[in-house]
Amino acid sequence: MLQLHNLQSTGKKSKRIGRGGSRGGTSGRGHKGQRARSGGKKLGRDFEGGQMPLVRRLPKYGFKNVRFATPVAIINLSQLNSHFNDGDVISIEELRKRKLIKGKFPFQVKVLGAGNLEKKLTIQVHAVSMSAQKSIEKMGGVIELIGGR
């Protein structure tokens, strides 16, 4: 019958060395050095035995703008053409309501010229590409740039 007091071990016990007996002295650890000490383990993938790691020896260079860049939500003319009617005023709130832009503010909205625009629209965004600006003005639309760029 399976009871707590008569359970048998499933694993092999490791031999405890370094406590006298036939394996005394250095107990298979060699003489001195990091691995002979207690807790002398390798500290990680980039640990090189105390030598200055390669990652720290190589020079750091370049500039990454990730911390300072403002994210830009992109809208194409084809999206504006399919989601809005002739004469509509398109604001950031309206784009959010129709789920054309997602994410948390602060970000800027830019209109790009991919696709065709066949409607007269008033667009209030942060930035517009040159091709999009030509298409919007060609259809008689108005671009109102909001603060930002």
Secondary structure, 3 states (H helix, E strand, C coil): CCCHHHCCCCCCCCCCCCCCHHHCCCCCCCCCCHHHCCCCCCCCCCCCCCCCCHHHHCCCCCCCCCCCCCCEEEEEHHHHHHHCCCCCEECHHHHHHCCCCCCCCCCEEEEECCCCCCCCCEEEECEECHHHHHHHHHCCCEEEECCCC
